Amino acid sequence: MILLSYEILIVLMIVALILEGSFLKIGNLLNISYQSIICLFILFVYLFLKGYYSQSLITLLSSICLILSSNWFKVKKFKRFEYPVILIISMLSMIKIVSSNNLSNILLSFVCFIISSSCLVIYKRKGERSTTAGIKYTSIMIISLIIFLGGISFLLQSDTSLNMKEIFVSNNYGNIGLVLIIISLLIPSLIIPFSLFANDVYEGSLTPSSGFLLSLSKVPMFITISKLYPHINNEMFIFLIKVLALITIIIPAISSLNQKSIKRFITTLSFVTSGMILLLITLLNEKATEIITPYLFIESITIIGCFGFILLLNNNGNFLENLDSIRGIGKKFPFISIIFSGLILSFGGFPMFKGFNLRYELMVNLFNKNDYILLFGVFLSILFSISSSLRVVRNLYLDYEIPKLEPFNKILIMIIFLSFISIISITPF
């Protein structure tokens, strides 16, 4: 009943914001953004006190993404009110996916997520890259939805429950159904080969949209996968999952060495983290959900901090999104450069940051299971990821003249500083 009440509150808030935005004449976007941020923060406190920790963190991080987007829209002088409403709808769908144990409810939430996230990708962006991003994202997500529907159809044919706690796979129909559902969830989770569309999508969409979707969209998908995976009885599929995870861990780590865009670099390293979380799920089975959830949110916080850094670098309305354009930032702005360096190093898996904890957990489990081939692959990936992260950090401190930047937004500095504090690890493991 409590769960139902806060969902109704979010829906009422969405309706109120739509009505307010429709009747206000000026300042629609910023007014509604600020009101949305306040409402989401109150909701975060309520959910946290009630013990809904995953849902509360999604709410908090969504409110931070709204703060980032408000700054971006203020610089770009956009005044439309729809963006915060679409973002909140997307957040609500993620919360529903995390909260529900029934696949039919997850299906409805998944549809809502696809519609809202597609709107975020194509929102108010003109040009060939934006059109390509919208077409690719919408097409691949529709394919994901069709596969999900096929999976549920096979589960119904097997006469098993759609409740994830009561699923009992007794025949091939059930196995095929679970396999299809997991495949459909791997698509937005950025697992190779499904991640091949992602770089173009996140580079072609608005910077705040990229930050929001890249940081949070994987959370509900991996939590659902971790609940379904223990019911899989197909050894061939389990082997295939491990192979895909290993490829996702190694290939993007190598390609990150040649990235020139900050957004592409962050997206590429996010692929690596996705592969490691998927591989960890295959090793932990029933314990996976509890263990992977903190790692998912650590990655989300890191990504939000990195995008906050991008939004700080405002050169007369144009943000510096190219790695070459931030050369020399470290000498002129040492404080924010140290923070960004820490976030990037954590993302690459450097010890002394919480990004390394996932790598360490994964290597320990692989070692205990004597799976040395996968262990070697993870070790190689860590070396490549750290090397690419160090290359970005070195770029910050090269002796280059940087473009003139607008005064830094103090709220954004506070956000990236808190992100930096959150990912520092007291111990190396």
Backbone hydrogen bonds, N-H to C=O, Kabsch-Sander energy under -0.5 kcal/mol:
donor,donor_aa,acceptor,acceptor_aa,energy
5,S,1,M,-2.1
6,Y,2,I,-1.9
7,E,3,L,-1.4
8,I,4,L,-2.2
9,L,5,S,-2.0
10,I,6,Y,-2.0
11,V,7,E,-2.3
12,L,8,I,-2.7
13,M,9,L,-2.3
14,I,10,I,-2.4
15,V,11,V,-2.5
16,A,12,L,-2.6
17,L,13,M,-2.4
18,I,14,I,-2.3
19,L,15,V,-2.5
20,E,16,A,-2.6
21,G,17,L,-2.8
22,S,18,I,-1.8
23,F,19,L,-1.3
24,L,20,E,-2.1
29,L,79,K,-0.8
31,N,27,G,-2.2
32,I,28,N,-2.5
33,S,29,L,-2.6
34,Y,30,L,-2.6
35,Q,31,N,-2.2
36,S,32,I,-2.5
37,I,33,S,-2.4
38,I,34,Y,-2.1
39,C,35,Q,-2.4
40,L,36,S,-2.8
41,F,37,I,-2.1
42,I,38,I,-2.1
43,L,39,C,-2.3
44,F,40,L,-2.5
45,V,41,F,-2.1
46,Y,42,I,-2.2
47,L,43,L,-2.8
48,F,44,F,-2.7
49,L,45,V,-2.3
50,K,46,Y,-1.5
51,G,47,L,-0.6
51,G,48,F,-1.0
52,Y,47,L,-2.4
53,Y,51,G,-1.4
56,S,52,Y,-2.4
57,L,53,Y,-2.3
58,I,54,S,-2.1
59,T,55,Q,-2.0
60,L,56,S,-2.6
61,L,57,L,-2.8
62,S,58,I,-2.0
63,S,59,T,-2.1
64,I,60,L,-1.9
65,C,61,L,-2.2
66,L,62,S,-1.9
67,I,63,S,-1.7
68,L,64,I,-2.2
69,S,65,C,-2.5
70,S,66,L,-2.4
71,N,67,I,-1.8
72,W,68,L,-2.0
73,F,69,S,-2.9
74,K,70,S,-2.0
75,V,71,N,-2.1
76,K,72,W,-2.3
77,K,73,F,-0.9
78,F,73,F,-2.1
85,V,81,F,-0.7
86,I,82,E,-2.5
87,L,83,Y,-2.5
88,I,84,P,-2.2
89,I,85,V,-2.2
90,S,86,I,-2.3
91,M,87,L,-2.4
92,L,88,I,-2.7
93,S,89,I,-2.1
94,M,90,S,-1.9
95,I,91,M,-2.4
96,K,92,L,-2.3
97,I,93,S,-2.0
98,V,94,M,-2.3
99,S,95,I,-2.5
100,S,96,K,-2.2
103,L,101,N,-0.5
103,L,162,L,-2.6
106,I,102,N,-2.1
107,L,103,L,-2.2
108,L,104,S,-1.7
109,S,105,N,-2.2
110,F,106,I,-2.6
111,V,107,L,-2.1
112,C,108,L,-2.0
113,F,109,S,-2.5
114,I,110,F,-2.5
115,I,111,V,-2.3
116,S,112,C,-2.4
117,S,113,F,-2.8
118,S,114,I,-2.1
119,C,115,I,-1.7
120,L,116,S,-1.8
121,V,117,S,-2.0
122,I,118,S,-1.9
123,Y,119,C,-0.8
125,R,122,I,-0.9
131,T,127,G,-2.0
132,T,128,E,-2.7
133,A,129,R,-2.5
134,G,130,S,-2.6
135,I,131,T,-2.5
136,K,132,T,-2.7
137,Y,133,A,-2.6
138,T,134,G,-2.4
139,S,135,I,-2.3
140,I,136,K,-2.4
141,M,137,Y,-2.2
142,I,138,T,-2.0
143,I,139,S,-2.1
144,S,140,I,-2.0
145,L,141,M,-2.2
146,I,142,I,-2.4
147,I,143,I,-2.3
148,F,144,S,-2.2
149,L,145,L,-2.5
150,G,146,I,-2.3
151,G,147,I,-2.2
152,I,148,F,-2.2
153,S,149,L,-2.2
154,F,150,G,-2.0
155,L,151,G,-2.1
156,L,152,I,-2.4
157,Q,153,S,-1.7
158,S,154,F,-1.2
159,D,156,L,-1.2
160,T,155,L,-1.4
164,M,101,N,-3.7
164,M,162,L,-0.5
166,E,163,N,-1.6
167,I,163,N,-0.7
170,S,168,F,-0.7
175,N,171,N,-1.6
176,I,172,N,-2.9
177,G,173,Y,-2.4
178,L,174,G,-2.3
179,V,175,N,-2.4
180,L,176,I,-2.5
181,I,177,G,-2.1
182,I,178,L,-2.5
183,I,179,V,-2.4
184,S,180,L,-2.3
185,L,181,I,-1.6
186,L,182,I,-1.6
187,I,183,I,-1.0
190,L,187,I,-1.1
191,I,186,L,-1.4
194,F,191,I,-1.6
195,S,191,I,-0.6
196,L,193,P,-1.4
197,F,194,F,-0.7
198,A,195,S,-1.4
199,N,195,S,-0.6
201,V,197,F,-1.6
202,Y,198,A,-2.9
203,E,199,N,-1.8
204,G,200,D,-1.9
205,S,201,V,-1.5
210,S,206,L,-2.6
211,G,207,T,-2.4
212,F,208,P,-2.3
213,L,209,S,-2.6
214,L,210,S,-2.5
215,S,211,G,-1.7
216,L,212,F,-2.0
217,S,213,L,-1.8
219,V,216,L,-1.0
221,M,217,S,-0.8
222,F,218,K,-2.7
223,I,219,V,-1.9
224,T,220,P,-2.0
225,I,221,M,-2.4
226,S,222,F,-2.5
227,K,223,I,-1.1
228,L,224,T,-1.7
229,Y,225,I,-2.8
231,H,228,L,-1.9
232,I,229,Y,-2.1
235,E,233,N,-0.8
238,I,234,N,-2.0
239,F,235,E,-2.4
240,L,236,M,-2.2
241,I,237,F,-2.7
242,K,238,I,-1.9
243,V,239,F,-2.1
244,L,240,L,-2.7
245,A,241,I,-2.5
246,L,242,K,-2.4
247,I,243,V,-2.5
248,T,244,L,-2.5
249,I,245,A,-1.6
250,I,246,L,-2.0
251,I,247,I,-2.0
254,I,250,I,-1.9
255,S,251,I,-2.5
256,S,252,P,-1.8
257,L,254,I,-1.5
258,N,255,S,-1.6
259,Q,256,S,-0.8
262,I,321,E,-3.1
263,K,321,E,-0.6
265,F,261,S,-2.4
266,I,262,I,-2.6
267,T,263,K,-2.4
268,T,264,R,-2.6
269,L,265,F,-2.2
270,S,266,I,-1.7
271,F,267,T,-1.4
272,V,268,T,-1.2
273,T,269,L,-1.9
274,S,270,S,-2.2
275,G,271,F,-2.4
276,M,272,V,-2.1
277,I,273,T,-2.4
278,L,274,S,-2.4
279,L,275,G,-2.3
280,L,276,M,-2.2
281,I,277,I,-2.0
282,T,278,L,-1.6
283,L,279,L,-0.9
284,L,280,L,-1.8
285,N,281,I,-2.0
287,K,284,L,-1.7
288,A,285,N,-1.7
291,I,287,K,-1.5
292,I,288,A,-3.1
293,T,289,T,-1.4
295,Y,291,I,-0.7
296,L,292,I,-2.3
297,F,293,T,-1.9
298,I,294,P,-2.2
299,E,295,Y,-2.1
300,S,296,L,-2.0
301,I,297,F,-2.5
302,T,298,I,-2.2
303,I,299,E,-2.5
304,I,300,S,-2.4
305,G,301,I,-2.2
306,C,302,T,-2.1
307,F,303,I,-2.4
308,G,304,I,-2.1
309,F,305,G,-1.7
310,I,306,C,-1.7
311,L,307,F,-2.0
312,L,308,G,-0.8
312,L,309,F,-0.7
313,L,309,F,-0.9
313,L,310,I,-0.8
314,N,312,L,-1.9
315,N,313,L,-0.7
315,N,318,N,-3.2
316,N,314,N,-0.8
318,N,315,N,-1.2
320,L,313,L,-1.8
321,E,319,F,-1.0
323,L,260,K,-3.4
324,D,260,K,-0.5
325,S,322,N,-0.5
326,I,322,N,-0.6
326,I,323,L,-0.7
327,R,324,D,-1.2
328,G,395,N,-1.2
329,I,326,I,-1.8
330,G,396,L,-2.7
331,K,328,G,-0.7
331,K,396,L,-0.6
332,K,328,G,-1.2
333,F,329,I,-3.2
337,S,333,F,-1.6
338,I,334,P,-2.3
339,I,335,F,-1.7
340,F,336,I,-2.6
341,S,337,S,-2.5
342,G,338,I,-2.1
343,L,339,I,-2.1
344,I,340,F,-2.6
345,L,341,S,-2.6
346,S,342,G,-2.3
347,F,343,L,-2.2
348,G,344,I,-1.9
349,G,345,L,-0.6
349,G,346,S,-1.0
350,F,345,L,-2.9
353,F,350,F,-1.1
354,K,423,I,-3.4
356,F,353,F,-1.9
357,N,354,K,-0.7
358,L,354,K,-0.7
359,R,355,G,-0.7
360,Y,356,F,-2.7
361,E,357,N,-2.7
362,L,358,L,-2.4
363,M,359,R,-2.6
364,V,360,Y,-2.4
365,N,361,E,-2.0
366,L,362,L,-2.3
367,F,363,M,-2.4
368,N,364,V,-2.4
369,K,365,N,-1.4
370,N,367,F,-1.3
371,D,366,L,-2.5
372,Y,370,N,-1.2
375,L,371,D,-1.8
376,F,372,Y,-2.4
377,G,373,I,-2.0
378,V,374,L,-2.5
379,F,375,L,-2.3
380,L,376,F,-2.5
381,S,377,G,-2.2
382,I,378,V,-2.3
383,L,379,F,-2.0
384,F,380,L,-2.4
385,S,381,S,-2.8
386,I,382,I,-2.7
387,S,383,L,-2.1
388,S,384,F,-2.5
389,S,385,S,-2.2
390,L,386,I,-2.6
391,R,387,S,-1.7
392,V,388,S,-1.6
393,V,389,S,-2.3
394,R,390,L,-2.7
395,N,391,R,-1.7
396,L,392,V,-1.2
396,L,393,V,-0.5
397,Y,393,V,-0.7
397,Y,394,R,-1.0
398,L,395,N,-1.2
400,Y,398,L,-1.8
402,I,400,Y,-0.6
406,E,314,N,-3.2
410,K,408,F,-0.5
413,I,409,N,-1.9
414,M,410,K,-2.1
415,I,411,I,-2.1
416,I,412,L,-2.5
417,F,413,I,-2.1
418,L,414,M,-2.6
419,S,415,I,-2.2
420,F,416,I,-2.0
421,I,417,F,-2.5
422,S,418,L,-2.1
423,I,419,S,-1.2
424,I,420,F,-0.6
424,I,421,I,-0.8
425,S,352,M,-1.9
